[in-house]
Amino acid sequence: MRIPAHSVCTAIRDDIVAGVHERGSRLTEELLARRYGVSRVPVREALRTLEAEGFVVTRRHAGACVAEPSEQEAADLLEMRVLLEPLGAFRAAQRRTDAHLKVLRGLVRLGQERARQGNSDDLRSLSGWFHETLAQACGSPALRVTLTQLRHKIAWMYVTEGPPDPVEHWSEHGVIVDAVARGDGDRARAVAALHAERASAGHRLRFGSGAAGRAGRAGRVRNAQHPVNMPSLRP
């Protein structure tokens, strides 16, 4: 059975974000195919996609390598998110479906419950699902893809500290959903903008030009592996 290139792409991207493939390291088709248990064809397609997304660059005499974004490029990502997430919330208020609203409300209820319990691991996953669902609800495939790629790249470049007050953080999620449910795009955009700005304050660069940056890179995980031919892999 041929493994889809998008599954291989997801596995390689996840490992880049986790630090398995370090910044600047070479990505050879043969080794990647062996690592993920696939042929070189889907690996080649995946590398082209990842290059378009900014995770991979092609260098003369070296081939495909993990990109090494600058601190300015990383800062630009946070600024883009602060601008685009409110737009997504505004569009969601206009275009969301009942199914989107049901999922968003369920995530808020669960997030508020976990916040009161102090379960930070669950909260991180739930927050990701919340923002992914909100992006889907905006009804714009281009904006949804852009927001998803932003989240992936921010997770790669930054260590994210949990919000100082998780209960308040999830209350803001609830306010966004209430505005979306009412079709109040201006309110949804305003609350989402404030929420994104507050979240950006909890991000710390994983890399830098000095010893701290090198120490951060040295401490990354290097042994995770995604067997892309397993049925549990998300598409």
N, C-alpha and C positions, 0 to 999 in steps of 0.2 A: 504494500500500500504506500502510495506517495504521500509524504508528509507535507502539508501546506506550508508555503513560504512564510505566511503570516504567523504560523505557530513557531517557526524557527526564529523569526524576527522578534517575537515576544520574549522568547527564552534568552536570546543574546542581549536584548535591551535590558531585561531584568537583571542579568548578570553584570552588565555595565553599570547600572544604577547601584547594584550592591557592592561594586568595587572588585568583582572577580576578574574582570578585564580592566586593568589599570589605565589611567589616562596616558596616552601616548604609546601604549603597547600595540604590537602588530596583531592583526586578526587574519590568519591564513585560512583559506577555505578548507584545506585538507584537515588541519587540526580541529577546526570548528565542526566539520562534518563528523569527525570521529568522536568528538566530545558529546555532541547532541544526538548521535546515532542516526544520522541522515546522510543523504548523498550531497555532493557539492552543489548541485543545481539550486535547491532551496536556500542554501547558505549564500550563494552568489546573489540571488534575488533579495534576500533579507539584508545583506550588506548595502545594496543599492538604496533600499528603503531607509535604513538607518543613516546613511549618508545624507539623504534628503531631509531627514529629521534633525540633523546636526550632531548625532552621536558618533559618527564615523567620518573620517577624512581619508582621501586617497593621496598618498605621497609618492613622489618620484623615487624609484629604486627601493621602495619599502612596501608599496601596495596599501591595502586597507589598514588603518590604525584607529584606535580610539581617539576621539577628538580631545583637545586640551583647551577648553574655553577660558577666556581671560576673566578676571574679576569684574571688569566692566560688563562683559557679556552676561555674566551671572546676575549682576545688579539689574540689567535691562529686563531679565526674565521676571523678576519680582514686580517691576514697574508695569510690564505688560499684563501681568495677572491682575494687578490692582485696577487696570483700565478695562480689561476684557470680562472678568467675572461679573462685575455689575451689569455689563451689557447682556451677558447671558441670562442673568436674573430678570432683567427688563423684558427680554424676549420670551422667557419662560412664562411670565405673567400673561403674555398675549397668546401663547401657543401651546401651553401645557395641555396634556390630556388628563382624564380622570385617573388613568393608570399611573401616570407620573406622580400625580398628587398623592395617590394612595401610598406609593412607595416612599415618597419624601416624608409624609407624615409618620409612617411606620419607623423610618430611620431616626426621625427626631425623637419619637417616644423612646426608642431603644437607647439612643445616645444620651438622653437626659437621665434615663435610669442608670446607665453605666457611669455617667459623670457623678451621680450621687454616691455610687458605690466606690468610685476612685479607680476604676479599671482602665488604666491608660492605654494598654495594648489594644483592647477592643475599640477604644475611642478613635485611635489612629485609623484603623480599618474602616470604621463606620463613617468617619469624616470623608475619607476618600470615596466611599460609595455615595455619600450624600452629594458631593460636588460633581461626581460623574453623572448621577441621575439628573441633577439640576441642569447640567450641560446638555444632556439628551433632551430635556424638556424644552430647550430653547428653540427647537425646530429648525436649526441651521446646521447641516452636516459640517460645513466648513468651520464654523465657530466651535462646534463640539470637538472636532479633531484638533484644532489649535489649542483649546483649553486642556485636552487630554495630554498633548505633547508637552505643554507647559508644566503640567503637574509631574510628568515623568522627569523632565530635565531639572526642575527645581529639586526633586527628591535626590537626583544624582549629584547636584552641586552643593546642596545645603544639608546640614544637620538641623532638624526641626525640633525645637523644644516645645513641650506641651504648653497649652495656654495656662496662664497663672490661675485662672478661675474656670475650670472646665464646665461647671454648671452654667455660668454666664455665657460661655462660648456656645453651648448648645441652645441656650435661650435665644441667641441671635439667629441660629439656624431656624428656630421655630418662627421667629418674626419674619424672616425671609419667606418661609413657606406660607405663612398667613397672607402676606402681601401677594404672593403668586396665586394663591387660591382665590383672592378677591379680584384678581386681574389688575391690581394696582402696580403698574410697571414702575412708576416714579419712586414709590416707596420701596419696592423690591431692590431697585438699583441703588438707592441711597443707603439702605442697610447693608447690602452686599459690599458696597465700597468701603464702608466703615469696618466691616468684618475682615475684608481682605487686607486693609492697612494694618489692623491690629495683628493679624496672623503673620504678616511680613516681619514684624518686629521680633518674632521668635525664631528667625532663621540665621544660622551661622555657617559661613563658608567651610566646606570640607577641605579646601586647598588654599594655598597662598604661596607667596614668593619666598617666605622665610622658613626657619626651622620648624615653626608650628605647622606650616602647611605640609612639610615633608613628613613630620611625625604623624599627621592625620592620615596621609596616604599610606604610610607603613602599617597603620593599625587597621586597615580595611580587611574585610573578609575576602579570602582568595580561593576557597575550596568549595563554594556552592556550585551545584550543577543541576540543570533542568533537563531531564530526559524528555525531549519533545515528542517522542512517539508513545508517551503514556496518555491514556484517555482522560486523565484528570486535568491535563493542561488546558487552561482557558483559551478560547480561540483568539 
